[in-house]
Amino acid sequence: MRIPTPKYKESLKLSLDALMWISLTPLAFWLRIEDGIQEYWTDVFWILAIMTPIKLGFVYFFIDQKRSWRYFSIRDLLSLCSSIGIFTVFYLIATPFIKLRFFFPFSISIIEGMLALLSLGGFRFCLRILY
């Protein structure tokens, strides 16, 4: 019989995932633009404001918070890859519409997808190794 996860643990996991993934947008911009990022902080802010609710929805609906991070496996990593991949494809499709108003290179969504996979998956595997 499976022991249910307490609600505060689910909300903590949800918050950590969302915080990590949301913080990757400025990092992806910085990696792509390097020295000229000072000119684009307002664009980064607006893109964060637009994409944050969508990312929160993806974290809530596609990334299973009820599973224990202690037993994170390759199967869970594949599930995480598929959810991040779906969001990255959505991000790529939305990029031409975002570019109408803001500075947004196509590579930002790909860089952010790779960083999300590395940070979210790596964090879970590190916790599995530690505990």
Backbone bond lengths (Angstrom), bond angles and torsions (degrees), N, CA, C in turn:
res aa  C-N    CA-C-N  psi(-1)  N-CA   C-N-CA  omega(-1)  CA-C   N-CA-C  phi
1 M - - - 1.448 - - 1.523 108.89 -
2 R 1.318 115.86 134.72 1.450 121.39 -178.36 1.526 110.77 -82.95
3 I 1.323 116.15 132.19 1.460 121.18 178.67 1.523 107.89 -83.97
4 P 1.327 118.59 127.28 1.464 119.85 -178.29 1.528 111.66 -68.42
5 T 1.304 115.01 145.25 1.457 121.53 178.08 1.522 109.07 -79.72
6 P 1.346 117.54 132.89 1.467 118.80 176.87 1.531 111.16 -60.83
7 K 1.326 115.91 148.70 1.464 121.12 -175.77 1.524 112.33 -61.54
8 Y 1.339 118.16 -35.03 1.457 118.85 -178.07 1.525 111.12 -67.57
9 K 1.327 118.21 -29.99 1.464 120.39 176.95 1.522 110.87 -70.68
10 E 1.325 116.31 -39.56 1.466 119.51 177.48 1.521 110.84 -63.29
11 S 1.327 116.94 -43.65 1.461 119.37 -179.75 1.526 111.45 -69.86
12 L 1.325 117.98 -32.74 1.461 120.57 175.69 1.527 110.82 -66.02
13 K 1.333 116.80 -43.75 1.466 120.72 177.96 1.523 110.62 -63.68
14 L 1.331 116.30 -42.99 1.458 120.78 178.44 1.525 110.83 -60.97
15 S 1.321 116.41 -42.92 1.467 120.75 179.99 1.521 111.66 -65.88
16 L 1.326 117.23 -42.73 1.470 120.28 179.06 1.526 111.62 -64.31
17 D 1.329 116.76 -44.01 1.466 120.07 178.02 1.524 110.73 -61.30
18 A 1.316 116.51 -47.46 1.464 120.20 -178.11 1.524 111.05 -64.15
19 L 1.319 117.53 -43.07 1.461 120.64 -179.72 1.527 111.58 -63.78
20 M 1.340 116.01 -42.50 1.468 118.63 178.72 1.522 110.57 -64.29
21 W 1.326 117.57 -45.86 1.448 120.34 -175.14 1.530 111.87 -69.77
22 I 1.323 117.51 -38.46 1.462 120.60 179.63 1.524 111.03 -67.99
23 S 1.318 117.01 -35.52 1.468 119.59 -179.28 1.526 112.66 -71.90
24 L 1.327 117.90 -10.00 1.457 120.50 -179.23 1.528 113.28 -79.78
25 T 1.316 118.80 -19.10 1.463 120.45 179.04 1.525 111.51 -64.07
26 P 1.343 120.10 -51.29 1.472 118.33 176.36 1.532 112.51 -62.77
27 L 1.329 116.78 -34.35 1.457 119.49 178.09 1.525 111.21 -65.37
28 A 1.322 117.45 -41.36 1.468 120.82 177.80 1.529 110.71 -63.81
29 F 1.330 117.22 -41.27 1.462 119.96 175.68 1.518 111.00 -61.64
30 W 1.308 116.90 -44.49 1.457 120.65 -179.02 1.528 111.21 -63.49
31 L 1.332 117.40 -41.44 1.459 120.38 178.24 1.527 111.60 -65.80
32 R 1.310 117.30 -34.72 1.463 121.14 -178.11 1.520 112.60 -78.83
33 I 1.335 117.11 -42.11 1.460 120.49 -171.51 1.527 112.11 -97.99
34 E 1.308 118.53 -28.99 1.462 126.15 179.98 1.524 111.70 62.60
35 D 1.326 117.97 -108.49 1.470 120.87 -170.36 1.526 114.18 -74.08
36 G 1.300 118.80 -25.71 1.451 120.90 -175.42 1.514 115.20 -88.74
37 I 1.324 117.85 15.48 1.464 119.73 -174.73 1.532 112.91 -70.32
38 Q 1.321 118.37 -20.77 1.466 120.35 -179.21 1.522 111.88 -60.37
39 E 1.322 116.97 -30.60 1.460 120.74 -179.37 1.525 112.77 -72.16
40 Y 1.330 116.93 -19.67 1.464 120.35 -170.03 1.529 113.93 -114.43
41 W 1.311 119.42 15.65 1.464 120.44 -178.25 1.521 112.25 -62.19
42 T 1.330 117.67 -35.80 1.469 118.46 178.76 1.533 110.83 -67.24
43 D 1.341 116.60 -37.93 1.469 119.30 176.29 1.526 110.96 -64.55
44 V 1.330 116.76 -41.72 1.467 120.80 178.01 1.528 109.82 -61.14
45 F 1.326 116.28 -42.85 1.462 120.16 179.18 1.529 111.49 -60.77
46 W 1.331 117.33 -45.89 1.460 120.19 -178.21 1.521 112.10 -68.67
47 I 1.318 116.97 -36.76 1.464 119.90 177.04 1.524 109.96 -66.06
48 L 1.343 116.83 -38.99 1.467 120.11 174.57 1.526 110.74 -61.72
49 A 1.319 116.41 -42.66 1.471 119.95 -179.46 1.526 111.31 -64.08
50 I 1.323 117.38 -34.55 1.463 120.73 -179.53 1.526 110.84 -77.47
51 M 1.325 117.06 -43.67 1.460 120.92 -171.35 1.530 114.58 -87.47
52 T 1.308 118.91 -18.02 1.466 120.55 -178.04 1.525 112.88 -60.53
53 P 1.334 120.41 -47.50 1.474 117.91 178.15 1.531 112.86 -62.64
54 I 1.327 116.33 -34.85 1.463 119.53 179.25 1.530 109.90 -68.31
55 K 1.333 116.59 -41.93 1.472 119.79 177.67 1.522 111.24 -63.96
56 L 1.322 116.50 -40.64 1.471 119.58 178.04 1.520 110.54 -61.55
57 G 1.318 117.27 -40.07 1.459 120.65 176.80 1.517 112.11 -63.67
58 F 1.332 116.69 -41.70 1.461 119.45 178.25 1.520 111.26 -65.62
59 V 1.324 117.24 -41.69 1.464 120.02 178.52 1.518 110.05 -62.92
60 Y 1.316 116.97 -41.86 1.461 120.67 -176.64 1.532 112.18 -70.53
61 F 1.335 117.20 -43.83 1.462 119.77 -173.13 1.523 114.74 -90.88
62 F 1.332 118.14 -28.51 1.454 119.07 -172.92 1.520 114.35 -106.65
63 I 1.306 118.74 -27.33 1.459 120.67 -179.48 1.524 107.46 -99.20
64 D 1.312 116.47 117.52 1.462 122.03 -173.21 1.528 110.22 -74.01
65 Q 1.333 116.42 113.54 1.460 121.30 -179.32 1.526 111.84 -89.00
66 K 1.325 117.47 -8.24 1.458 119.79 -177.46 1.517 112.61 -83.28
67 R 1.313 116.29 -17.28 1.460 119.02 177.68 1.521 109.91 -76.27
68 S 1.300 114.54 149.48 1.464 119.56 179.77 1.518 109.91 -77.82
69 W 1.319 116.47 133.16 1.460 120.22 176.33 1.522 110.48 -72.46
70 R 1.313 116.57 -17.98 1.461 120.84 179.91 1.523 111.42 -66.32
71 Y 1.327 116.90 -30.22 1.459 121.56 -177.61 1.532 111.57 -111.65
72 F 1.303 117.10 32.27 1.461 122.13 -179.76 1.527 109.42 -62.01
73 S 1.341 116.88 130.59 1.463 121.00 -174.81 1.527 110.37 -128.43
74 I 1.318 115.32 -179.48 1.451 121.14 177.75 1.529 110.57 -62.68
75 R 1.310 118.10 -37.03 1.470 121.32 177.16 1.534 110.56 -60.75
76 D 1.322 116.54 -41.10 1.461 119.93 177.12 1.529 110.87 -67.46
77 L 1.331 116.40 -36.09 1.459 120.42 177.62 1.530 110.67 -64.52
78 L 1.313 117.40 -38.69 1.465 120.48 177.24 1.525 111.32 -65.34
79 S 1.323 117.11 -38.00 1.462 120.87 175.49 1.529 110.33 -64.00
80 L 1.325 116.37 -41.90 1.462 121.54 178.07 1.528 110.12 -64.60
81 C 1.336 116.98 -40.97 1.474 121.64 178.08 1.521 111.04 -61.33
82 S 1.316 116.76 -42.49 1.466 119.11 -178.72 1.526 111.32 -66.86
83 S 1.324 117.97 -40.38 1.467 119.19 -179.69 1.527 111.06 -69.15
84 I 1.322 117.66 -40.56 1.465 120.02 177.63 1.527 110.05 -68.90
85 G 1.324 117.05 -36.88 1.458 120.60 177.67 1.519 112.38 -63.91
86 I 1.327 116.86 -41.22 1.464 120.62 178.07 1.528 110.12 -62.82
87 F 1.336 116.77 -42.76 1.458 119.32 178.98 1.525 111.17 -66.35
88 T 1.333 117.60 -38.72 1.462 120.97 -179.75 1.527 110.34 -64.47
89 V 1.317 117.67 -40.68 1.474 120.89 176.39 1.530 109.62 -63.73
90 F 1.334 117.18 -42.92 1.464 120.55 176.44 1.528 110.47 -60.18
91 Y 1.323 116.11 -42.09 1.467 122.63 179.05 1.531 110.25 -62.31
92 L 1.335 117.06 -42.05 1.464 121.02 178.70 1.522 111.51 -65.83
93 I 1.330 116.68 -38.49 1.466 120.03 178.24 1.529 110.50 -68.14
94 A 1.331 117.11 -35.71 1.468 121.13 -178.94 1.525 112.94 -79.57
95 T 1.323 118.12 -15.34 1.462 121.59 -175.58 1.531 113.47 -57.24
96 P 1.335 120.99 -45.76 1.479 118.19 179.30 1.526 113.40 -60.39
97 F 1.327 117.07 -32.15 1.462 119.70 178.54 1.524 111.35 -74.90
98 I 1.321 116.01 -35.21 1.465 119.95 176.58 1.520 110.28 -68.40
99 K 1.340 116.43 -36.09 1.466 120.98 -178.40 1.523 112.40 -67.04
100 L 1.316 118.05 -18.27 1.462 119.92 177.84 1.525 111.47 -64.94
101 R 1.319 116.14 -30.09 1.465 120.39 -175.01 1.526 113.33 -112.97
102 F 1.334 117.99 -33.97 1.458 122.30 -173.14 1.519 110.68 -125.45
103 F 1.329 115.22 160.93 1.458 120.63 172.46 1.526 107.38 -76.90
104 F 1.331 115.78 117.87 1.457 119.80 -176.54 1.521 109.78 -153.96
105 P 1.337 118.02 96.73 1.469 120.26 177.70 1.529 111.42 -67.88
106 F 1.326 116.48 151.34 1.465 121.30 178.72 1.527 111.96 -61.08
107 S 1.306 116.53 -31.45 1.468 119.91 -175.47 1.524 113.08 -69.38
108 I 1.318 117.98 -18.59 1.469 120.24 -179.67 1.521 110.78 -60.85
109 S 1.324 117.49 -43.48 1.465 119.61 -178.05 1.528 111.20 -66.69
110 I 1.314 117.52 -36.28 1.464 120.47 179.25 1.529 110.46 -70.98
111 I 1.328 116.43 -43.65 1.470 120.24 177.94 1.520 109.77 -61.67
112 E 1.327 116.42 -43.48 1.465 119.73 -179.40 1.526 111.93 -65.75
113 G 1.326 117.50 -37.56 1.466 120.64 176.89 1.522 111.83 -62.81
114 M 1.339 116.26 -43.79 1.470 119.05 178.69 1.522 111.46 -66.57
115 L 1.328 116.58 -40.88 1.463 119.75 177.94 1.528 111.51 -65.12
116 A 1.324 116.92 -37.74 1.469 120.48 178.63 1.515 110.64 -64.49
117 L 1.315 116.63 -43.35 1.460 119.94 178.49 1.524 111.12 -63.31
118 L 1.325 116.51 -43.64 1.467 119.89 179.16 1.527 112.12 -66.25
119 S 1.322 116.85 -43.76 1.467 118.35 -175.36 1.530 111.98 -75.00
120 L 1.333 117.58 -47.73 1.469 119.48 -178.16 1.528 111.42 -68.71
121 G 1.322 117.22 -45.71 1.470 120.10 178.58 1.519 112.09 -69.29
122 G 1.327 116.28 -41.97 1.467 119.69 179.59 1.511 112.39 -64.44
123 F 1.331 116.90 -38.94 1.459 120.48 178.43 1.526 111.25 -62.49
124 R 1.328 116.03 -41.62 1.461 119.50 179.90 1.524 111.33 -68.24
125 F 1.333 117.47 -41.77 1.463 119.21 178.88 1.524 111.01 -66.98
126 C 1.327 118.01 -35.99 1.474 119.91 176.13 1.522 111.11 -63.32
127 L 1.327 116.45 -41.62 1.461 118.95 177.40 1.527 111.34 -64.97
128 R 1.328 116.48 -35.73 1.461 119.29 177.74 1.523 110.32 -65.58
129 I 1.310 117.47 -40.15 1.471 120.74 179.83 1.530 110.30 -67.71
130 L 1.325 117.18 -40.42 1.467 120.81 -177.77 1.511 112.76 -71.42
131 Y 1.334 118.12 -34.26 1.470 120.40 -175.77 1.492 109.70 -113.71
